[in-house]
């Protein structure tokens, strides 16, 4: 293997790509030579992301909970490119509520976005990957795919389920040349964590709990994403790669 991280000639579909983690990880794939198809519900953010890549990225507004829209998108990619090699299943949402007070509607919405949509995207993308005999599916889970915490029961349950889904897909599609892995970020400085970033007490506790002593930045996910999407990860399948600065290594 002379170029284990070369994605030249590969087509990558990235969800939640308008900013934060999605944009940073898409940038890594772009830098390795992949042709990008970026999706989000944020039209302006998508345009800005495409501009950052020199206009050499396709964009599509997408409701990731809409199975018909997802299939339409994948069919369009196949019509234009004749292949789909990489799915970076990044789009998601978070919300906190006391367990006894959480509305059922919020529980269902979080699972629709964080779990059902991951399933729908993976299912649509996996068909052409399996047919061509090569593919990479990378689902964005969380440290809350391993642990729990007060007030995030819906989020934690959805991310635990993403890890289980990842391993099941890996077991079934591995023989087809398609790998499926997950990344479990810790606390990253993004719009989703903005309220926590403004809480000095939380920030101090977090930094004290992370052995490397800082918040994660979106760029910290770029290398792990590129690795799992690359030919160099051909024997990595069904794995949860934690990118948490060591936060989950201990209780203190």
DAZI-V668164 format. One record per pair of residues at least 6 apart in sequence whose ideal C-beta (glycine too) atoms are under 6 Angstrom apart, sorted by the first residue. I is the first residue (numbers start at 1). J is the second residue. If there is no record, write none. Layout:
I;J  I;J
This chain:
4;231  4;232  5;32  5;226  5;230  5;232  7;29  7;32  7;33  7;34  8;33  10;34  10;85  11;35  11;81  11;83  11;84  11;85  12;29  12;34  12;36  12;86  13;37  13;87  14;22  14;26  14;38  14;88  15;39  15;64  15;89  15;90  15;91  16;22  16;40  16;90  16;91  17;23  17;26  17;38  17;40  17;49  18;40  18;42  18;45  18;46  18;49  19;45  20;190  20;218  21;90  21;218  21;221  22;90  23;49  24;218  24;219  24;221  24;222  25;88  25;221  25;222  25;225  26;36  28;222  28;225  28;226  30;36  30;53  32;226  36;57  37;58  37;77  38;46  38;49  38;57  38;59  39;60  39;62  40;46  43;61  46;59  50;57  50;59  60;73  62;69  63;69  64;91  64;117  65;112  65;117  67;120  70;120  70;121  70;124  71;124  74;124  77;84  78;128  83;132  84;125  84;128  86;136  86;229  87;125  87;137  88;138  89;118  89;121  89;139  90;140  92;113  92;114  93;113  94;155  94;192  95;106  96;151  96;152  98;151  99;153  107;154  110;154  110;155  110;158  111;158  114;158  115;158  115;161  118;139  118;162  122;137  122;169  126;173  129;135  129;178  130;176  130;178  133;177  134;177  135;178  136;179  136;229  137;180  138;181  138;228  138;229  139;162  139;166  139;182  140;183  141;159  141;162  141;163  141;182  141;184  142;159  142;184  143;184  143;186  143;244  143;248  144;155  144;156  144;159  145;159  145;160  145;163  145;184  146;248  148;156  163;182  163;240  166;180  166;182  167;238  169;180  170;180  170;237  170;238  174;237  179;237  181;228  181;236  181;239  182;240  183;224  183;241  183;243  184;240  184;242  185;243  186;216  186;244  186;245  186;247  187;193  187;206  187;215  188;216  189;215  189;217  196;202  207;213  209;247  210;245  210;247  211;246  212;245  221;243  224;241  224;243  227;233
